[in-house]
Amino acid sequence: MEPSPFSERADLGFAWSVKDSFLQYVRGMRDGNVAWGAGAAVTSEGEFHFPLLAARRFADATMLSFGGNVQFTAHHGLLSVSIGEPRIALRDGEADLLIHTGDAVKRIAVIDLPPRIQDGDVTMWLRCGVTLVDHGAELFGGTYPAGESLAPLTLRVPSGGAAEIPSAPRLGQN
């Protein structure tokens, strides 16, 4: 994991359990395995925490980059879902969740941002709704269709600077 200007701040990043029924299914399989690394950790509530690595502001969105990888496997490798090096593109009121898949970065879900909460020098969005889009459905092998609700996530970023959120239209649909 590369050094980050945020590495001294364990409170920055996002926490997400992906989809509770999926997690229970994988963990209930005889050969089911959930592995995390590259900076990802598990919170005391059982959510995966992806640490904030960078925040970069563009005209249409603020791109947040996170460290970590979570890998779900079962059925002797036939079920294999990896969520690695996630990014969140923030706009006013909503965001997109993107992940690295091979050589590409794909949008897997839309995040509905509730009103932000200020806590000192941290801006938070608690229990954000997360909804799969087409590439997200593909990630799960079609088990969950586009439009399926996933587990809510909580996002914590530093206030001000690059993490400020511009108002802009949504990014592309896929």
C-alpha positions as CSV (number, residue, x, y, z in Angstrom):
1,M,0.0,0.0,0.0
2,E,1.4,3.4,-1.0
3,P,1.8,6.1,1.7
4,S,-1.2,8.4,1.9
5,P,-1.6,11.8,3.4
6,F,-4.5,10.3,5.3
7,S,-2.6,7.3,6.7
8,E,-2.4,8.7,10.2
9,R,-6.2,9.0,10.2
10,A,-7.7,5.6,10.9
11,D,-11.1,7.3,11.2
12,L,-11.2,8.2,7.4
13,G,-12.6,5.9,4.8
14,F,-15.7,3.9,4.4
15,A,-17.3,0.9,6.2
16,W,-19.5,-1.5,4.4
17,S,-20.7,-5.1,4.8
18,V,-21.5,-5.4,1.0
19,K,-24.7,-7.5,1.3
20,D,-25.5,-9.3,4.5
21,S,-27.3,-12.3,3.0
22,F,-24.4,-12.7,0.5
23,L,-21.9,-12.6,3.4
24,Q,-23.9,-15.1,5.4
25,Y,-24.2,-17.4,2.4
26,V,-20.4,-17.4,1.7
27,R,-19.5,-17.9,5.4
28,G,-22.1,-20.7,5.6
29,M,-20.5,-22.7,2.8
30,R,-18.1,-25.5,3.7
31,D,-15.4,-24.1,1.5
32,G,-16.6,-20.5,1.8
33,N,-13.9,-17.9,2.5
34,V,-13.8,-14.2,3.1
35,A,-10.3,-12.7,2.9
36,W,-9.2,-9.1,3.2
37,G,-5.9,-7.3,2.9
38,A,-4.0,-4.5,1.3
39,G,-5.2,-2.1,4.0
40,A,-8.8,-3.3,4.3
41,A,-9.9,-4.3,7.8
42,V,-13.0,-5.6,9.6
43,T,-14.7,-3.2,12.1
44,S,-16.1,-4.3,15.5
45,E,-19.6,-4.3,13.8
46,G,-18.4,-6.8,11.1
47,E,-18.2,-4.3,8.3
48,F,-15.2,-4.0,5.9
49,H,-13.3,-0.8,6.4
50,F,-11.5,0.6,3.3
51,P,-9.1,3.4,4.3
52,L,-9.0,6.7,2.5
53,L,-5.9,7.1,0.4
54,A,-6.6,10.2,-1.8
55,A,-9.2,12.8,-2.6
56,R,-9.1,14.6,-5.9
57,R,-11.5,17.3,-7.0
58,F,-12.7,17.5,-10.6
59,A,-15.3,19.9,-12.2
60,D,-18.1,17.3,-12.0
61,A,-17.2,15.2,-8.9
62,T,-14.8,14.6,-6.1
63,M,-13.0,11.3,-6.6
64,L,-12.1,9.5,-3.4
65,S,-9.6,6.5,-3.6
66,F,-9.5,3.9,-1.0
67,G,-7.1,1.1,-0.2
68,G,-7.9,-2.5,0.5
69,N,-9.3,-5.6,-1.1
70,V,-12.0,-8.1,0.0
71,Q,-12.3,-11.5,-1.7
72,F,-15.3,-13.8,-1.4
73,T,-14.9,-17.4,-2.6
74,A,-17.0,-20.6,-2.4
75,H,-18.0,-23.6,-4.5
76,H,-14.3,-24.5,-5.2
77,G,-13.7,-21.1,-6.8
78,L,-16.8,-21.0,-9.0
79,L,-18.0,-18.2,-6.8
80,S,-15.4,-15.5,-6.7
81,V,-16.2,-11.9,-6.0
82,S,-13.4,-9.3,-5.4
83,I,-13.9,-5.8,-4.3
84,G,-10.5,-4.1,-4.6
85,E,-9.1,-0.6,-4.5
86,P,-12.6,1.0,-4.4
87,R,-13.3,4.6,-5.4
88,I,-16.3,6.8,-4.7
89,A,-17.2,9.6,-7.0
90,L,-19.1,12.2,-4.9
91,R,-21.6,14.7,-6.2
92,D,-24.2,16.7,-4.4
93,G,-26.7,14.2,-3.0
94,E,-25.4,11.0,-4.4
95,A,-22.2,9.1,-5.4
96,D,-21.0,6.2,-7.5
97,L,-19.1,3.2,-6.1
98,L,-16.4,2.0,-8.5
99,I,-13.9,-0.9,-8.2
100,H,-10.9,-2.2,-10.0
101,T,-11.6,-5.2,-12.1
102,G,-8.6,-6.4,-14.0
103,D,-7.3,-3.4,-16.0
104,A,-10.5,-1.4,-15.7
105,V,-12.4,0.6,-13.2
106,K,-16.1,-0.1,-13.2
107,R,-19.1,1.5,-11.6
108,I,-20.9,-1.2,-9.6
109,A,-23.4,0.8,-7.5
110,V,-25.1,4.1,-6.9
111,I,-24.8,5.5,-3.3
112,D,-27.7,7.7,-2.0
113,L,-26.1,10.3,0.3
114,P,-28.2,11.4,3.2
115,P,-27.5,14.9,4.7
116,R,-23.9,15.1,5.7
117,I,-22.9,15.4,9.3
118,Q,-19.9,17.5,10.5
119,D,-17.8,16.1,13.4
120,G,-14.9,18.5,13.9
121,D,-12.7,18.2,10.8
122,V,-14.5,15.2,9.5
123,T,-17.6,15.1,7.2
124,M,-19.7,11.9,7.5
125,W,-22.6,10.3,5.7
126,L,-24.1,7.5,7.8
127,R,-26.0,4.5,6.6
128,C,-26.0,5.5,2.9
129,G,-28.2,3.5,0.6
130,V,-26.3,1.4,-2.0
131,T,-28.0,0.1,-5.2
132,L,-26.4,-2.2,-7.8
133,V,-26.1,-1.1,-11.4
134,D,-25.4,-3.3,-14.4
135,H,-21.6,-3.9,-13.8
136,G,-22.4,-4.6,-10.2
137,A,-24.9,-7.3,-11.2
138,E,-22.2,-8.8,-13.4
139,L,-19.7,-8.8,-10.5
140,F,-22.2,-11.0,-8.5
141,G,-22.6,-13.3,-11.5
142,G,-26.2,-12.2,-12.1
143,T,-27.4,-13.4,-8.7
144,Y,-28.5,-9.9,-7.8
145,P,-30.0,-7.8,-10.6
146,A,-29.3,-4.1,-11.2
147,G,-31.5,-2.1,-8.9
148,E,-30.9,-4.6,-6.0
149,S,-30.2,-2.9,-2.6
150,L,-27.0,-3.8,-0.9
151,A,-25.9,-3.1,2.7
152,P,-25.7,0.6,3.7
153,L,-22.3,2.1,4.0
154,T,-20.8,4.8,6.1
155,L,-18.3,7.3,4.7
156,R,-15.9,9.6,6.6
157,V,-13.7,12.1,4.8
158,P,-11.8,15.2,5.9
159,S,-13.7,18.4,5.7
160,G,-12.7,21.1,3.2
161,G,-10.1,21.0,0.4
162,A,-10.3,18.3,-2.2
163,A,-13.0,16.4,-0.3
164,E,-15.6,19.2,-0.9
165,I,-18.4,18.0,-3.1
166,P,-19.2,19.9,-6.3
167,S,-22.8,19.9,-7.6
168,A,-22.9,18.1,-11.0
169,P,-25.0,15.6,-13.0
170,R,-24.5,11.9,-12.5
171,L,-21.6,10.1,-14.2
172,G,-22.4,7.6,-16.9
173,Q,-24.9,4.8,-16.2
174,N,-22.5,1.9,-16.6
